[in-house]
């Protein structure tokens, strides 16, 4: 019993001594309007990408269209030069018939989605 208490106390003190937790995501967790990234900015998939949108949606049953959020966000990011504007996320939400917040949650959770402009070469390093 005493050994268990000592072990638990030691683990907590060791974790506290390790310092603050660092998050390795490169982006910010909230949206900031810029002239080229507001809710009024227009975004639409190109004709060739609409063919891909329909192909992506055909992989999922009608009542599970939300499963297509990640591939559609990836398609939108590739079309828009490597980053996702707010209008693209809103478009994906309309296509899969979910609230925009559900799409924002996915886009902010995964570090592969860039919600701000990035350079021609975007290098990421593993922090673990």
MOPAC internal coordinates of N, CA, C and O (Angstrom, degrees):
PM7 1SCF
backbone

  N    0.0000 0     0.00 0     0.00 0    0    0    0
  C    1.4449 1     0.00 0     0.00 0    1    0    0
  C    1.5278 1   110.73 1     0.00 0    2    1    0
  O    1.2310 1   121.01 1   131.93 1    3    2    1
  N    1.3364 1   115.68 1   -48.07 1    3    2    1
  C    1.4573 1   119.96 1   179.64 1    5    3    2
  C    1.5282 1   110.44 1   -64.41 1    6    5    3
  O    1.2310 1   120.74 1   140.96 1    7    6    5
  N    1.3365 1   116.20 1   -39.04 1    7    6    5
  C    1.4645 1   120.07 1   179.51 1    9    7    6
  C    1.5263 1   111.06 1   -62.03 1   10    9    7
  O    1.2310 1   120.28 1   139.16 1   11   10    9
  N    1.3306 1   117.07 1   -40.84 1   11   10    9
  C    1.4578 1   121.28 1   178.80 1   13   11   10
  C    1.5301 1   111.11 1   -63.12 1   14   13   11
  O    1.2310 1   120.57 1   138.74 1   15   14   13
  N    1.3262 1   116.52 1   -41.26 1   15   14   13
  C    1.4628 1   121.48 1   178.89 1   17   15   14
  C    1.5213 1   110.82 1   -64.74 1   18   17   15
  O    1.2310 1   120.64 1   136.88 1   19   18   17
  N    1.3346 1   116.38 1   -43.12 1   19   18   17
  C    1.4654 1   120.69 1   178.89 1   21   19   18
  C    1.5241 1   110.24 1   -63.48 1   22   21   19
  O    1.2310 1   120.29 1   135.26 1   23   22   21
  N    1.3366 1   117.05 1   -44.74 1   23   22   21
  C    1.4649 1   120.50 1   179.47 1   25   23   22
  C    1.5226 1   111.49 1   -61.08 1   26   25   23
  O    1.2310 1   119.91 1   135.85 1   27   26   25
  N    1.3274 1   117.79 1   -44.15 1   27   26   25
  C    1.4649 1   121.38 1  -179.78 1   29   27   26
  C    1.5205 1   110.75 1   -64.54 1   30   29   27
  O    1.2310 1   120.19 1   137.96 1   31   30   29
  N    1.3329 1   117.25 1   -42.04 1   31   30   29
  C    1.4644 1   121.29 1   179.35 1   33   31   30
  C    1.5223 1   110.22 1   -65.16 1   34   33   31
  O    1.2310 1   120.15 1   137.54 1   35   34   33
  N    1.3214 1   117.31 1   -42.46 1   35   34   33
  C    1.4571 1   121.09 1  -179.78 1   37   35   34
  C    1.5304 1   110.86 1   -63.20 1   38   37   35
  O    1.2310 1   120.52 1   137.57 1   39   38   37
  N    1.3594 1   116.61 1   -42.43 1   39   38   37
  C    1.4641 1   120.20 1   179.97 1   41   39   38
  C    1.5241 1   111.22 1   -62.12 1   42   41   39
  O    1.2310 1   120.25 1   137.45 1   43   42   41
  N    1.3356 1   117.13 1   -42.55 1   43   42   41
  C    1.4663 1   120.02 1   179.48 1   45   43   42
  C    1.5181 1   111.39 1   -65.00 1   46   45   43
  O    1.2310 1   120.07 1   137.87 1   47   46   45
  N    1.3362 1   117.48 1   -42.13 1   47   46   45
  C    1.4625 1   119.66 1  -179.13 1   49   47   46
  C    1.5266 1   110.67 1   -70.03 1   50   49   47
  O    1.2310 1   119.82 1   145.17 1   51   50   49
  N    1.3164 1   117.94 1   -34.83 1   51   50   49
  C    1.4676 1   120.88 1   177.50 1   53   51   50
  C    1.5215 1   110.61 1   -67.03 1   54   53   51
  O    1.2310 1   120.35 1   140.90 1   55   54   53
  N    1.3242 1   116.93 1   -39.10 1   55   54   53
  C    1.4635 1   120.20 1   178.32 1   57   55   54
  C    1.5178 1   110.68 1   -67.12 1   58   57   55
  O    1.2310 1   120.16 1   141.55 1   59   58   57
  N    1.3249 1   117.29 1   -38.45 1   59   58   57
  C    1.4652 1   120.49 1   179.37 1   61   59   58
  C    1.5213 1   110.73 1   -68.52 1   62   61   59
  O    1.2310 1   119.97 1   145.34 1   63   62   61
  N    1.3279 1   117.66 1   -34.66 1   63   62   61
  C    1.4575 1   121.04 1  -179.67 1   65   63   62
  C    1.5203 1   112.16 1   -72.85 1   66   65   63
  O    1.2310 1   120.40 1   160.59 1   67   66   65
  N    1.3176 1   116.84 1   -19.41 1   67   66   65
  C    1.4633 1   120.32 1  -178.27 1   69   67   66
  C    1.5166 1   111.75 1   -67.33 1   70   69   67
  O    1.2310 1   119.83 1   161.09 1   71   70   69
  N    1.3120 1   117.94 1   -18.91 1   71   70   69
  C    1.4570 1   120.88 1   177.56 1   73   71   70
  C    1.5116 1   111.88 1    98.61 1   74   73   71
  O    1.2310 1   120.97 1     3.47 1   75   74   73
  N    1.3153 1   115.75 1  -176.53 1   75   74   73
  C    1.4658 1   119.82 1  -176.90 1   77   75   74
  C    1.5227 1   111.66 1   -69.43 1   78   77   75
  O    1.2310 1   121.44 1   -25.90 1   79   78   77
  N    1.3034 1   114.85 1   154.10 1   79   78   77
  C    1.4590 1   121.37 1   178.69 1   81   79   78
  C    1.5195 1   108.66 1   -77.23 1   82   81   79
  O    1.2310 1   120.41 1   -46.01 1   83   82   81
  N    1.3241 1   116.82 1   133.99 1   83   82   81
  C    1.4622 1   121.01 1   177.49 1   85   83   82
  C    1.5114 1   108.83 1  -104.51 1   86   85   83
  O    1.2310 1   120.88 1   -45.27 1   87   86   85
  N    1.3158 1   115.91 1   134.73 1   87   86   85
  C    1.4486 1   120.84 1   175.78 1   89   87   86
  C    1.5152 1   107.87 1   -98.40 1   90   89   87
  O    1.2310 1   120.50 1   -46.41 1   91   90   89
  N    1.3258 1   116.64 1   133.59 1   91   90   89
  C    1.4562 1   120.53 1  -172.95 1   93   91   90
  C    1.5236 1   113.42 1   -93.39 1   94   93   91
  O    1.2310 1   119.54 1  -177.08 1   95   94   93
  N    1.3093 1   118.49 1     2.92 1   95   94   93
  C    1.4526 1   120.45 1   179.19 1   97   95   94
  C    1.5228 1   109.76 1   -68.66 1   98   97   95
  O    1.2310 1   120.56 1   -41.10 1   99   98   97
  N    1.3158 1   116.54 1   138.90 1   99   98   97
  C    1.4558 1   120.82 1  -177.81 1  101   99   98
  C    1.5193 1   112.63 1   -83.84 1  102  101   99
  O    1.2310 1   119.77 1   160.73 1  103  102  101
  N    1.3156 1   118.04 1   -19.27 1  103  102  101
  C    1.4535 1   121.05 1  -174.46 1  105  103  102
  C    1.5109 1   113.33 1   -96.56 1  106  105  103
  O    1.2310 1   121.71 1    -8.65 1  107  106  105
  N    1.3199 1   114.33 1   171.35 1  107  106  105
  C    1.4539 1   120.13 1   175.90 1  109  107  106
  C    1.5175 1   108.88 1   -89.48 1  110  109  107
  O    1.2310 1   120.69 1   -18.84 1  111  110  109
  N    1.3217 1   116.29 1   161.16 1  111  110  109
  C    1.4551 1   118.77 1  -175.06 1  113  111  110
  C    1.5211 1   113.19 1   -96.14 1  114  113  111
  O    1.2310 1   119.32 1  -179.41 1  115  114  113
  N    1.3094 1   118.90 1     0.59 1  115  114  113
  C    1.4591 1   119.56 1   176.20 1  117  115  114
  C    1.5235 1   109.87 1  -130.52 1  118  117  115
  O    1.2310 1   121.42 1   -19.97 1  119  118  117
  N    1.3297 1   114.89 1   160.03 1  119  118  117
  C    1.4603 1   120.34 1  -178.24 1  121  119  118
  C    1.5221 1   110.10 1   -87.39 1  122  121  119
  O    1.2310 1   121.19 1   -41.22 1  123  122  121
  N    1.3121 1   115.32 1   138.78 1  123  122  121
  C    1.4617 1   121.16 1   173.13 1  125  123  122
  C    1.5237 1   107.20 1  -124.84 1  126  125  123
  O    1.2310 1   120.84 1   -56.06 1  127  126  125
  N    1.3326 1   115.99 1   123.94 1  127  126  125
  C    1.4633 1   119.96 1   179.34 1  129  127  126
  C    1.5225 1   110.78 1   -64.03 1  130  129  127
  O    1.2310 1   120.95 1   -45.36 1  131  130  129
  N    1.3142 1   115.78 1   134.64 1  131  130  129
  C    1.4576 1   123.26 1   170.64 1  133  131  130
  C    1.5221 1   106.34 1  -128.24 1  134  133  131
  O    1.2310 1   119.08 1   -14.33 1  135  134  133
  N    1.3106 1   119.36 1   165.67 1  135  134  133
  C    1.4696 1   119.61 1  -177.58 1  137  135  134
  C    1.5299 1   114.22 1   -55.82 1  138  137  135
  O    1.2310 1   119.80 1   148.98 1  139  138  137
  N    1.3245 1   117.98 1   -31.02 1  139  138  137
  C    1.4668 1   119.81 1  -178.99 1  141  139  138
  C    1.5290 1   112.90 1  -104.93 1  142  141  139
  O    1.2310 1   119.89 1  -165.83 1  143  142  141
  N    1.3287 1   117.82 1    14.17 1  143  142  141
  C    1.4604 1   120.34 1  -179.41 1  145  143  142
  C    1.5307 1   110.55 1  -148.53 1  146  145  143
  O    1.2310 1   121.06 1  -103.67 1  147  146  145
  N    1.3144 1   115.58 1    76.33 1  147  146  145
  C    1.4641 1   121.78 1   175.18 1  149  147  146
  C    1.5246 1   108.28 1  -127.45 1  150  149  147
  O    1.2310 1   120.98 1    -5.68 1  151  150  149
  N    1.3121 1   115.73 1   174.32 1  151  150  149
  C    1.4660 1   118.71 1   178.34 1  153  151  150
  C    1.5243 1   111.43 1   -69.69 1  154  153  151
  O    1.2310 1   120.02 1   161.07 1  155  154  153
  N    1.3420 1   117.57 1   -18.93 1  155  154  153
  C    1.4626 1   120.84 1   178.75 1  157  155  154
  C    1.5308 1   113.03 1   -87.93 1  158  157  155
  O    1.2310 1   119.72 1   169.03 1  159  158  157
  N    1.3230 1   118.15 1   -10.97 1  159  158  157
  C    1.4590 1   121.49 1   178.04 1  161  159  158
  C    1.5247 1   108.85 1   -63.74 1  162  161  159
  O    1.2310 1   120.74 1   -41.21 1  163  162  161
  N    1.3203 1   116.19 1   138.79 1  163  162  161
  C    1.4668 1   118.60 1  -178.18 1  165  163  162
  C    1.5307 1   110.76 1   -88.60 1  166  165  163
  O    1.2310 1   121.53 1   -34.41 1  167  166  165
  N    1.3168 1   114.68 1   145.59 1  167  166  165
  C    1.4576 1   121.70 1   173.95 1  169  167  166
  C    1.5137 1   107.37 1  -149.49 1  170  169  167
  O    1.2310 1   120.90 1   -44.80 1  171  170  169
  N    1.3064 1   115.89 1   135.20 1  171  170  169
  C    1.4550 1   121.03 1   173.27 1  173  171  170
  C    1.5213 1   107.47 1  -148.55 1  174  173  171
  O    1.2310 1   120.93 1   -33.45 1  175  174  173
  N    1.3086 1   115.83 1   146.55 1  175  174  173
  C    1.4532 1   119.77 1   177.41 1  177  175  174
  C    1.5205 1   109.47 1   -69.68 1  178  177  175
  O    1.2310 1   120.80 1   -31.59 1  179  178  177
  N    1.3236 1   116.07 1   148.41 1  179  178  177
  C    1.4624 1   120.59 1   175.35 1  181  179  178
  C    1.5280 1   108.92 1   -70.40 1  182  181  179
  O    1.2310 1   120.76 1   -13.56 1  183  182  181
  N    1.3203 1   116.15 1   166.44 1  183  182  181
  C    1.4726 1   120.13 1  -179.83 1  185  183  182
  C    1.5255 1   111.31 1   -58.87 1  186  185  183
  O    1.2310 1   120.79 1   136.75 1  187  186  185
  N    1.3386 1   116.10 1   -43.25 1  187  186  185
  C    1.4706 1   118.57 1  -179.88 1  189  187  186
  C    1.5284 1   111.12 1   -67.07 1  190  189  187
  O    1.2310 1   120.43 1   146.69 1  191  190  189
  N    1.3257 1   116.78 1   -33.31 1  191  190  189
  C    1.4605 1   118.78 1   178.20 1  193  191  190
  C    1.5218 1   112.36 1   -75.71 1  194  193  191
  O    1.2310 1   119.96 1   154.18 1  195  194  193
  N    1.3469 1   117.68 1   -25.82 1  195  194  193
  C    1.4656 1   118.78 1   174.42 1  197  195  194
  C    1.5281 1   110.95 1   -64.78 1  198  197  195
  O    1.2310 1   120.61 1   147.10 1  199  198  197
  N    1.3258 1   116.43 1   -32.90 1  199  198  197
  C    1.4679 1   119.66 1   174.62 1  201  199  198
  C    1.5316 1   108.95 1   -62.28 1  202  201  199
  O    1.2310 1   120.64 1   137.80 1  203  202  201
  N    1.3420 1   116.39 1   -42.20 1  203  202  201
  C    1.4643 1   120.65 1   178.38 1  205  203  202
  C    1.5258 1   111.25 1   -67.63 1  206  205  203
  O    1.2310 1   120.22 1   143.28 1  207  206  205
  N    1.3407 1   117.18 1   -36.72 1  207  206  205
  C    1.4685 1   120.99 1   177.45 1  209  207  206
  C    1.5195 1   109.82 1   -59.17 1  210  209  207
  O    1.2310 1   120.61 1   132.91 1  211  210  209
  N    1.3317 1   116.43 1   -47.09 1  211  210  209
  C    1.4673 1   120.06 1   179.64 1  213  211  210
  C    1.5278 1   111.47 1   -64.94 1  214  213  211
  O    1.2310 1   120.36 1   143.75 1  215  214  213
  N    1.3242 1   116.91 1   -36.25 1  215  214  213
  C    1.4699 1   120.11 1   177.20 1  217  215  214
  C    1.5309 1   110.71 1   -66.08 1  218  217  215
  O    1.2310 1   120.42 1   139.34 1  219  218  217
  N    1.3296 1   116.80 1   -40.66 1  219  218  217
  C    1.4677 1   120.72 1   178.35 1  221  219  218
  C    1.5225 1   110.24 1   -64.53 1  222  221  219
  O    1.2310 1   120.46 1   133.39 1  223  222  221
  N    1.3336 1   116.72 1   -46.61 1  223  222  221
  C    1.4677 1   120.33 1  -178.57 1  225  223  222
  C    1.5245 1   112.04 1   -64.82 1  226  225  223
  O    1.2310 1   120.41 1   150.80 1  227  226  225
  N    1.3292 1   116.81 1   -29.20 1  227  226  225
  C    1.4709 1   119.40 1  -178.86 1  229  227  226
  C    1.5279 1   112.49 1   -69.88 1  230  229  227
  O    1.2310 1   119.92 1   165.05 1  231  230  229
  N    1.3263 1   117.76 1   -14.95 1  231  230  229
  C    1.4676 1   121.44 1   179.05 1  233  231  230
  C    1.5274 1   112.72 1   -75.59 1  234  233  231
  O    1.2310 1   120.49 1   163.29 1  235  234  233
  N    1.3304 1   116.66 1   -16.71 1  235  234  233
  C    1.4638 1   121.00 1  -172.62 1  237  235  234
  C    1.5207 1   110.65 1  -118.37 1  238  237  235
  O    1.2310 1   120.09 1   -33.92 1  239  238  237
  N    1.3409 1   117.44 1   146.08 1  239  238  237
  C    1.4726 1   119.63 1   174.93 1  241  239  238
  C    1.5321 1   110.10 1   -62.78 1  242  241  239
  O    1.2310 1   120.56 1   -23.32 1  243  242  241
  N    1.3153 1   116.53 1   156.68 1  243  242  241
  C    1.4638 1   122.29 1  -176.05 1  245  243  242
  C    1.5279 1   112.42 1   -55.41 1  246  245  243
  O    1.2310 1   120.04 1   141.14 1  247  246  245
  N    1.3249 1   117.54 1   -38.86 1  247  246  245
  C    1.4600 1   119.67 1  -178.14 1  249  247  246
  C    1.5320 1   113.37 1   -83.62 1  250  249  247
  O    1.2310 1   119.69 1  -177.58 1  251  250  249
  N    1.3319 1   118.20 1     2.42 1  251  250  249
  C    1.4597 1   122.62 1   176.76 1  253  251  250
  C    1.5300 1   111.40 1  -122.59 1  254  253  251
  O    1.2310 1   120.29 1  -146.20 1  255  254  253
  N    1.3208 1   117.05 1    33.80 1  255  254  253
  C    1.4651 1   120.19 1  -179.64 1  257  255  254
  C    1.5278 1   111.96 1   -61.70 1  258  257  255
  O    1.2310 1   120.22 1   152.27 1  259  258  257
  N    1.3328 1   117.18 1   -27.73 1  259  258  257
  C    1.4646 1   120.23 1  -179.53 1  261  259  258
  C    1.5262 1   111.88 1   -61.68 1  262  261  259
  O    1.2310 1   120.16 1   160.90 1  263  262  261
  N    1.3160 1   117.30 1   -19.10 1  263  262  261
  C    1.4638 1   120.88 1   177.42 1  265  263  262
  C    1.5225 1   111.67 1   -65.78 1  266  265  263
  O    1.2310 1   120.25 1   163.60 1  267  266  265
  N    1.3093 1   117.12 1   -16.40 1  267  266  265
  C    1.4644 1   121.39 1  -178.86 1  269  267  266
  C    1.5237 1   112.75 1   -88.15 1  270  269  267
  O    1.2310 1   119.57 1  -176.22 1  271  270  269
  N    1.3250 1   118.42 1     3.78 1  271  270  269
  C    1.4681 1   120.23 1  -176.46 1  273  271  270
  C    1.5230 1   111.45 1   -58.75 1  274  273  271
  O    1.2310 1   119.70 1   130.70 1  275  274  273
  N    1.3278 1   118.17 1   -49.30 1  275  274  273
  C    1.4689 1   120.26 1  -176.04 1  277  275  274
  C    1.5257 1   111.95 1   -63.38 1  278  277  275
  O    1.2310 1   118.58 1   129.93 1  279  278  277
  N    1.3427 1   120.31 1   -50.07 1  279  278  277
  C    1.4689 1   117.50 1   178.95 1  281  279  278
  C    1.5299 1   113.11 1   -63.91 1  282  281  279
  O    1.2310 1   119.85 1   147.38 1  283  282  281
  N    1.3315 1   117.89 1   -32.62 1  283  282  281
  C    1.4670 1   119.39 1   178.63 1  285  283  282
  C    1.5269 1   111.27 1   -71.29 1  286  285  283
  O    1.2310 1   120.15 1   141.83 1  287  286  285
  N    1.3284 1   117.33 1   -38.17 1  287  286  285
  C    1.4646 1   119.42 1   175.73 1  289  287  286
  C    1.5263 1   110.59 1   -63.74 1  290  289  287
  O    1.2310 1   120.52 1   140.60 1  291  290  289
  N    1.3262 1   116.61 1   -39.40 1  291  290  289
  C    1.4633 1   120.06 1   177.84 1  293  291  290
  C    1.5250 1   110.77 1   -62.87 1  294  293  291
  O    1.2310 1   120.56 1   137.14 1  295  294  293
  N    1.3171 1   116.53 1   -42.86 1  295  294  293
  C    1.4644 1   120.68 1   178.36 1  297  295  294
  C    1.5284 1   110.78 1   -62.61 1  298  297  295
  O    1.2310 1   120.51 1   136.39 1  299  298  297
  N    1.3213 1   116.62 1   -43.61 1  299  298  297
  C    1.4660 1   120.54 1   179.23 1  301  299  298
  C    1.5213 1   111.08 1   -64.18 1  302  301  299
  O    1.2310 1   120.36 1   139.52 1  303  302  301
  N    1.3282 1   116.91 1   -40.48 1  303  302  301
  C    1.4618 1   120.07 1   179.61 1  305  303  302
  C    1.5220 1   111.11 1   -65.36 1  306  305  303
  O    1.2310 1   120.15 1   138.89 1  307  306  305
  N    1.3233 1   117.32 1   -41.11 1  307  306  305
  C    1.4680 1   120.47 1   178.41 1  309  307  306
  C    1.5281 1   111.07 1   -64.28 1  310  309  307
  O    1.2310 1   120.53 1   140.59 1  311  310  309
  N    1.3377 1   116.60 1   -39.41 1  311  310  309
  C    1.4636 1   119.89 1   179.54 1  313  311  310
  C    1.5234 1   111.48 1   -68.09 1  314  313  311
  O    1.2310 1   120.26 1   147.23 1  315  314  313
  N    1.3097 1   117.10 1   -32.77 1  315  314  313
  C    1.4627 1   120.56 1  -172.26 1  317  315  314
  C    1.5213 1   112.87 1   -95.76 1  318  317  315
  O    1.2310 1   119.22 1  -159.41 1  319  318  317
  N    1.2890 1   119.09 1    20.59 1  319  318  317
  C    1.4569 1   121.34 1   173.01 1  321  319  318
  C    1.5179 1   115.05 1    82.53 1  322  321  319
  O    1.2310 1   120.06 1  -152.73 1  323  322  321
  N    1.3287 1   117.49 1    27.27 1  323  322  321
  C    1.4541 1   119.69 1   173.36 1  325  323  322
  C    1.5136 1   115.84 1    97.07 1  326  325  323
  O    1.2310 1   119.88 1  -174.67 1  327  326  325
  N    1.3225 1   117.84 1     5.33 1  327  326  325
  C    1.4671 1   119.26 1   176.55 1  329  327  326
  C    1.5177 1   110.12 1  -145.69 1  330  329  327
  O    1.2310 1   120.80 1   -20.26 1  331  330  329
  N    1.3426 1   116.08 1   159.74 1  331  330  329
  C    1.4612 1   122.63 1  -175.01 1  333  331  330
  C    1.5238 1   111.31 1  -107.98 1  334  333  331
  O    1.2310 1   119.81 1   -70.03 1  335  334  333
  N    1.3061 1   117.97 1   109.97 1  335  334  333
  C    1.4646 1   118.53 1   173.36 1  337  335  334
  C    1.5269 1   110.38 1   -76.04 1  338  337  335
  O    1.2310 1   120.91 1   -17.83 1  339  338  337
  N    1.2965 1   115.87 1   162.17 1  339  338  337
  C    1.4607 1   121.56 1   179.33 1  341  339  338
  C    1.5236 1   111.01 1   -58.58 1  342  341  339
  O    1.2310 1   120.29 1   141.91 1  343  342  341
  N    1.3236 1   117.04 1   -38.09 1  343  342  341
  C    1.4645 1   121.01 1  -179.67 1  345  343  342
  C    1.5289 1   111.74 1   -63.06 1  346  345  343
  O    1.2310 1   120.00 1   145.42 1  347  346  345
  N    1.3269 1   117.60 1   -34.58 1  347  346  345
  C    1.4687 1   120.48 1   178.24 1  349  347  346
  C    1.5243 1   110.55 1   -68.27 1  350  349  347
  O    1.2310 1   120.67 1   140.43 1  351  350  349
  N    1.3284 1   116.33 1   -39.57 1  351  350  349
  C    1.4659 1   119.09 1   177.72 1  353  351  350
  C    1.5250 1   110.48 1   -65.77 1  354  353  351
  O    1.2310 1   120.37 1   141.92 1  355  354  353
  N    1.3322 1   116.90 1   -38.08 1  355  354  353
  C    1.4653 1   120.45 1   177.32 1  357  355  354
  C    1.5265 1   111.04 1   -65.05 1  358  357  355
  O    1.2310 1   120.49 1   141.49 1  359  358  357
  N    1.3353 1   116.67 1   -38.51 1  359  358  357
  C    1.4628 1   121.16 1   178.50 1  361  359  358
  C    1.5296 1   110.51 1   -63.63 1  362  361  359
  O    1.2310 1   120.36 1   136.56 1  363  362  361
  N    1.3182 1   116.91 1   -43.44 1  363  362  361
  C    1.4638 1   120.95 1   178.20 1  365  363  362
  C    1.5291 1   109.97 1   -62.37 1  366  365  363
  O    1.2310 1   120.11 1   140.04 1  367  366  365
  N    1.3233 1   117.39 1   -39.96 1  367  366  365
  C    1.4674 1   120.77 1   178.55 1  369  367  366
  C    1.5252 1   111.11 1   -61.86 1  370  369  367
  O    1.2310 1   120.33 1   139.68 1  371  370  369
  N    1.3319 1   116.98 1   -40.32 1  371  370  369
  C    1.4658 1   119.85 1   178.33 1  373  371  370
  C    1.5247 1   111.06 1   -67.67 1  374  373  371
  O    1.2310 1   120.10 1   141.26 1  375  374  373
  N    1.3236 1   117.41 1   -38.74 1  375  374  373
  C    1.4655 1   120.88 1  -178.27 1  377  375  374
  C    1.5280 1   110.91 1   -64.88 1  378  377  375
  O    1.2310 1   120.12 1   136.13 1  379  378  377
  N    1.3264 1   117.37 1   -43.87 1  379  378  377
  C    1.4678 1   119.88 1  -176.93 1  381  379  378
  C    1.5231 1   112.15 1   -92.83 1  382  381  379
  O    1.2310 1   120.39 1  -178.53 1  383  382  381
  N    1.3231 1   116.86 1     1.47 1  383  382  381
  C    1.4650 1   123.27 1   174.16 1  385  383  382
  C    1.5309 1   112.63 1    60.20 1  386  385  383
  O    1.2310 1   121.43 1  -127.87 1  387  386  385
  N    1.3413 1   114.87 1    52.13 1  387  386  385
  C    1.4648 1   120.99 1   173.82 1  389  387  386
  C    1.5252 1   108.06 1  -128.18 1  390  389  387
  O    1.2310 1   120.81 1   -10.65 1  391  390  389
  N    1.3114 1   116.06 1   169.35 1  391  390  389
  C    1.4610 1   120.25 1   176.25 1  393  391  390
  C    1.5261 1   108.61 1   -70.12 1  394  393  391
  O    1.2310 1   119.83 1   -35.82 1  395  394  393
  N    1.3251 1   117.93 1   144.18 1  395  394  393
  C    1.4688 1   119.79 1  -179.94 1  397  395  394
  C    1.5278 1   113.29 1   -55.13 1  398  397  395
  O    1.2310 1   120.07 1   147.45 1  399  398  397
  N    1.3189 1   117.46 1   -32.55 1  399  398  397
  C    1.4661 1   120.19 1  -179.17 1  401  399  398
  C    1.5266 1   111.81 1   -59.37 1  402  401  399
  O    1.2310 1   119.80 1   145.54 1  403  402  401
  N    1.3183 1   117.98 1   -34.46 1  403  402  401
  C    1.4659 1   120.29 1   178.46 1  405  403  402
  C    1.5269 1   110.85 1   -64.09 1  406  405  403
  O    1.2310 1   120.43 1   142.47 1  407  406  405
  N    1.3160 1   116.79 1   -37.53 1  407  406  405
  C    1.4628 1   120.49 1   178.24 1  409  407  406
  C    1.5261 1   109.77 1   -72.41 1  410  409  407
  O    1.2310 1   119.91 1   140.09 1  411  410  409
  N    1.3420 1   117.77 1   -39.91 1  411  410  409
  C    1.4656 1   120.61 1   177.75 1  413  411  410
  C    1.5270 1   110.54 1   -60.74 1  414  413  411
  O    1.2310 1   120.63 1   140.48 1  415  414  413
  N    1.3321 1   116.39 1   -39.52 1  415  414  413
  C    1.4635 1   119.91 1   179.47 1  417  415  414
  C    1.5235 1   111.36 1   -61.05 1  418  417  415
  O    1.2310 1   120.43 1   137.57 1  419  418  417
  N    1.3172 1   116.78 1   -42.43 1  419  418  417
  C    1.4692 1   120.49 1   178.77 1  421  419  418
  C    1.5245 1   109.96 1   -66.05 1  422  421  419
  O    1.2310 1   120.38 1   134.58 1  423  422  421
  N    1.3268 1   116.87 1   -45.42 1  423  422  421
  C    1.4655 1   120.89 1  -176.94 1  425  423  422
  C    1.5236 1   112.08 1   -65.99 1  426  425  423
  O    1.2310 1   119.91 1   148.89 1  427  426  425
  N    1.3267 1   117.78 1   -31.11 1  427  426  425
  C    1.4642 1   119.37 1   179.27 1  429  427  426
  C    1.5227 1   112.27 1   -85.45 1  430  429  427
  O    1.2310 1   119.96 1   157.04 1  431  430  429
  N    1.3242 1   117.68 1   -22.96 1  431  430  429
  C    1.4622 1   120.51 1  -179.09 1  433  431  430
  C    1.5249 1   111.60 1   -74.87 1  434  433  431
  O    1.2310 1   120.05 1   135.70 1  435  434  433
  N    1.3160 1   117.52 1   -44.30 1  435  434  433
  C    1.4595 1   121.55 1  -175.62 1  437  435  434
  C    1.5218 1   110.66 1   -89.63 1  438  437  435
  O    1.2310 1   120.86 1   -52.81 1  439  438  437
  N    1.3315 1   115.96 1   127.19 1  439  438  437
  C    1.4609 1   120.59 1  -177.50 1  441  439  438
  C    1.5236 1   112.73 1   -74.18 1  442  441  439
  O    1.2310 1   119.69 1   170.52 1  443  442  441
  N    1.3273 1   118.20 1    -9.48 1  443  442  441
  C    1.4663 1   119.99 1   178.99 1  445  443  442
  C    1.5273 1   111.63 1   -74.77 1  446  445  443
  O    1.2310 1   120.27 1   166.72 1  447  446  445
  N    1.3388 1   117.09 1   -13.28 1  447  446  445
  C    1.4593 1   120.38 1   178.74 1  449  447  446
  C    1.5231 1   109.36 1   -97.82 1  450  449  447
  O    1.2310 1   121.02 1   -56.58 1  451  450  449
  N    1.3218 1   115.65 1   123.42 1  451  450  449
  C    1.4615 1   122.07 1   179.98 1  453  451  450
  C    1.5180 1   108.72 1   -99.46 1  454  453  451
  O    1.2310 1   120.46 1   -59.05 1  455  454  453
  N    1.3166 1   116.73 1   120.95 1  455  454  453
  C    1.4593 1   120.12 1  -178.11 1  457  455  454
  C    1.5160 1   112.25 1   -99.41 1  458  457  455
  O    1.2310 1   120.85 1  -173.21 1  459  458  457
  N    1.3086 1   115.98 1     6.79 1  459  458  457
  C    1.4551 1   122.54 1   173.32 1  461  459  458
  C    1.5224 1   107.39 1  -132.92 1  462  461  459
  O    1.2310 1   120.96 1   -19.80 1  463  462  461
  N    1.3251 1   115.78 1   160.20 1  463  462  461
  C    1.4659 1   119.34 1   179.49 1  465  463  462
  C    1.5211 1   110.42 1   -60.62 1  466  465  463
  O    1.2310 1   121.55 1   -37.33 1  467  466  465
  N    1.3182 1   114.65 1   142.67 1  467  466  465
  C    1.4614 1   120.98 1   176.35 1  469  467  466
  C    1.5220 1   107.80 1  -123.31 1  470  469  467
  O    1.2310 1   120.96 1   -15.28 1  471  470  469
  N    1.3080 1   115.78 1   164.72 1  471  470  469
  C    1.4500 1   120.37 1   179.88 1  473  471  470
  C    1.5182 1   112.09 1   -74.41 1  474  473  471
  O    1.2310 1   121.26 1     1.73 1  475  474  473
  N    1.3214 1   115.20 1  -178.27 1  475  474  473
  C    1.4603 1   120.26 1  -179.27 1  477  475  474
  C    1.5221 1   110.39 1   -62.24 1  478  477  475
  O    1.2310 1   120.44 1   139.25 1  479  478  477
  N    1.3166 1   116.77 1   -40.75 1  479  478  477
  C    1.4582 1   121.90 1   177.91 1  481  479  478
  C    1.5233 1   107.85 1  -113.00 1  482  481  479
  O    1.2310 1   121.00 1   -56.28 1  483  482  481
  N    1.3058 1   115.70 1   123.72 1  483  482  481
  C    1.4653 1   121.45 1  -178.02 1  485  483  482
  C    1.5142 1   107.67 1  -117.36 1  486  485  483
  O    1.2310 1   120.46 1   -70.96 1  487  486  485
  N    1.3237 1   116.72 1   109.04 1  487  486  485
  C    1.4599 1   122.11 1  -175.57 1  489  487  486
  C    1.5265 1   108.75 1  -106.75 1  490  489  487
  O    1.2310 1   120.97 1   -49.43 1  491  490  489
  N    1.3262 1   115.75 1   130.57 1  491  490  489
  C    1.4572 1   121.16 1   175.78 1  493  491  490
  C    1.5191 1   108.49 1  -121.63 1  494  493  491
  O    1.2310 1   120.90 1   -36.31 1  495  494  493
  N    1.3209 1   115.88 1   143.69 1  495  494  493
  C    1.4555 1   121.40 1   177.90 1  497  495  494
  C    1.5125 1   109.41 1  -115.74 1  498  497  495
  O    1.2310 1   120.78 1   -34.37 1  499  498  497
  N    1.2945 1   116.12 1   145.63 1  499  498  497
  C    1.4603 1   121.04 1   177.51 1  501  499  498
  C    1.5227 1   108.97 1   -74.50 1  502  501  499
  O    1.2310 1   120.53 1   -48.75 1  503  502  501
  N    1.3150 1   116.59 1   131.25 1  503  502  501
  C    1.4559 1   120.69 1  -178.11 1  505  503  502
  C    1.5148 1   113.72 1   -99.54 1  506  505  503
  O    1.2310 1   120.06 1  -168.88 1  507  506  505
  N    1.3247 1   117.49 1    11.12 1  507  506  505
  C    1.4664 1   118.73 1  -179.05 1  509  507  506
  C    1.4986 1   111.24 1  -108.28 1  510  509  507
  O    1.2310 1   120.10 1   180.00 1  511  510  509

